[in-house]
Amino acid sequence: MSFKHLFSRSLSAAPDRLHFAAHSHHLWPDASHDGQMAAWTDAAHLADHKWGVIMGSLWSEAQGHIASELALPDPATISFSSNTHDFLIRILSAMDRQSLRILSSDGEFHSFRRQMARWVESGKIIWKQVPPDDLATEAGRNEYDLIFASHVLFNSGHVVDIAPLAALAKPEGPWVVIDGYHGFMAIPTNLADVADRIFYLSGGYKYAMAGEGVCFLHAPQGFAPRPEITGWYAEFDDLALPPGSVGYAPDGRRFLGSTFDPSGLYRFCAIRSMLDIEGLSTEVISAHVTRLQQQFLSACAMMDMTLLNPLTDGPHARFLAFKGPRAVQLHESLARHQVVTDVRGDVLRIGFGLYQDPEDVHRLTEILKLIN
């Protein structure tokens, strides 16, 4: 089965390319072009009045898509920003303490690790990292203000169990923040039982296929009511307050900043509508990807490389992570054959997506046989 017709613009732009980095920059479906054009059209026709649409029907539609995907009880807990790092800063700014104690897995993405390391330098935080499977035990043993973990680790594809961490969360602390970037629309995710206790971050750059600038935060009620880092969009419901007062929206909008580029929201909604029309749920897409991964593993032996995330019956990352001394060499050799993958140190990641079909996997395995 092939879904390439949904990606005709991206695929025709580089017809000789084999793009196996769907876990990094996901190719955009044609529907994203329609969404981008709708953003331009509204800006041209409505000018300043476009914000009535953006913060009204478009905002609500995007919230609804995310709430449906994650089984969130209340779409109003969702807010949007240009990147997830913006939300991380706002969450921590809401903790009114001199020094914060942070616990995270030892496999978090560079942006988080860099920020934590800088705050350690400045004395703002005390930070401990442990293997992902040790998070709940360590958090139960010692006191922390915030626990941060990726649902799916970016480098290994390891899937973290959210429930034991959520059980520890309380409004007075610790707060639990889940980075869902490699989980959202990649593995079926039901947050109904933990939505009242965890923060959840993700965005459109990867498996939502919507590109940059459309990240979101689910923020549980009763947690972080007044972020210290804030912009005027966060007080839309309180514009009548007396001068000097700092008000906040009563829902997820309390984490908003100021004016932003809304085109990502248009792309995201257009893509979700396309997926609904095509009957392509995350479960259906995941099944397609699993078949491609199985085909790849059965046809190609990666010599001197260890697969960090073997296929099981449980949820699996959309990429295969191979660790070994030849990771950089293989990445460079594949690039010379116009095959796009990525490498993180000694880990080669090969990502699979909706725009690939069995013929693409066959071509990839044949190339690997030549360079292996």
Secondary structure, 3 states (H helix, E strand, C coil): CCCHHHHHHHHHHCCCCEECCCCCCCCCCHHHHHHHHHHHHHHHHHHHHHHHHHHHHHHHHHHHHHHHHHCCCCHHHEEEECCHHHHHHHHHHCCCCCCEEEEEECCCCHHHHHHHHHHHHHCCEEEEEECHHHHHHHHHHCCCCEEEEECECCCCCCECCCHHHHCCCCCCCCEEEEECCCCCCCCCCCCCCCCCCEEEEEECCCCCCCCCCCEEEECCCCCCCCCCCCCHHHHHHHCCCCCCCCCCCCCHHHHCCCCCCCHHHHHHHHHHHHHHHHCCCHHHHHHHHHHHHHHHHHHCCCCCCEECCCCCCCCCCCEEEEECCCHHHHHHHHHHCCEECEEECCEEEEECCCCCCHHHHHHHHHHHHHHC
